[in-house]
């Protein structure tokens, strides 16, 4: 066992991609069917950026894909937790049965800053997930959730 070579050449990297891509894609799909191709491509990009050639590039790529898939899963779980929490704490006052209250709620909603108002409307009336809103508005999911929570708190304050 010799020492690791420094830097993969473009030819070496292309050979590894050609040889390993299908198997790595299958492996990534076992973790995450939606973003499997992205996981594999990102792993190859990280391999290309390595200052030293891994002793076993195939094993290194599998480990990189596994770590990224686990990170994505954990992030998605946190997001689902936040969404569940937001739904559980959805105030009854936001769906008033009295037309006068509904009008007042609509007026208070219109007073919110445009970005918060958009998120509330997308979430409540269009029933989009925080992930979908984040993608649509090109805003980080954590910011979307925070803005949604802040907007609901502002509305509650204005209506009580």
N, C-alpha and C positions, 0 to 999 in steps of 0.2 A: 504494500500500500504506500503509494507515494504521496507527496503533498498535493494539495488542490491547485489546479491551474487558475491563473488570474484571468478574468474577463472572458466571457464566451464570445466567439467570433460570430458574425452574422450567419455564416454558413453552418456553424454548430447549432445555433439557435433555430435556424430554419429546419435543420434535420430533426431536432428534438420536437418541434411543432408538428412536422409531417408524421413523425413516428408515434407521438404520444397523444395528439389532440383527440382522436375518437375515444380512446380509453379514458382520458381525463374528463371528457364531456359526459360520458356515462357515469363516472364517479361523481361528478358535480350534480348531475341530475338526481342521483340517489339522495342528495342532501337538499337540493332546491331546484325544482323543475322550472321555476319562472326565470331565474337569473343564472342558470347553469353556464350558458355560453359566456356571459360577462365574468363569472367567477374564473373560468379557464383562461380567458384572455387576460384578465388582470394578473393571474398567476404567471403567465408567460412574460408580461411586462415587468413584473417584479424580478423574475429570473434574469431578464436582460439587464436589469439595473444592479445585479449583485456584483460586488467588487471582486469576489472570488467564485470560481466555478464550484457548485456543490459537488460533493463526492458522488452522490447519486441523484442526478437531476429529476428523475421520475419520482422518487420518494419525496424529494424536496417540494415538487409541484403538488403532489397529493396532500402533503402537510399544509401547504399554503392554501390550497382550495378548502381543505377541511376547516382550518382556522377562520377563513373568511366566511364560510357557510355558517359556522357556529356564531360568529359575530352578527351576521345578518339575522339569524334566528333570534338571538337575544334581543336585538334592536326591535324586531317585529313584535316580540312578546311584550316588551316595555310599552310599545305603541298601543297594542291591544289592551293592556292594563289601563293606560291613560284614557283610551276611548271608552272602555267599560265604566271607568270611574266617572267620566263626564256624563255618560248616559244615566248612570245611577243617580247623579246629583242634578239631573235636569229638573229645573223648578217647574212646578205645576202652573205657576203664574204665567208662563210663556204661551200657554194654550188657553187663553181665557174663554169662558163660555158666554160672557157678557159682551155684546157688540161695542159698548162704550169703552170697556177695558181693552178690547182688541184694537180699537182705533188709537187709544193712548199708547199701547205697546208699539204699534206701527210708527207713530210719531217719534217715540223715544228711540226706536231702532234707526230711524232716519237721521237722528242726531249723532249717531256713532261715527267715528272716522270711517272713511270708505273702505279701508282694508279690513277692519274688524267687521263692519256690516256685511261685506262680501262673504267672509268666512262663516258668519252666523247663518246667512241665507243659504249658502251652499250646504252647510252641515244639517240644519234643521229642516228646511223646506225641500231641498234637493236630495237630502239623505246621502250625501257623499261622505266617504270615510276621510279621516285626517290624512291618510296617505294620498288619496285622490285629490284632496284640496291642495296639499303641498305640491303635488306635481302640476296641477292646473295653474296655481299662482306662482310657481317657481320660488317657493318659500320653504325653508327647512321645517320638517314635521313638528319639531319641538316648538318652533315659533308659532306655527299654526295653532297648536294646542293651547299655548300660553295666551295668544291673542283671543282665541275662542273663550277661554275661561275668563279673561279680563272683560271681554265684551258682555258676557252673561252677568258678571258681577256688576258692571256699570248699569246694565238694564234693570237689574233687580233693585239697585240703589235708587234709580230714577223713578221706578214704579212703586216704591214703598214709601 
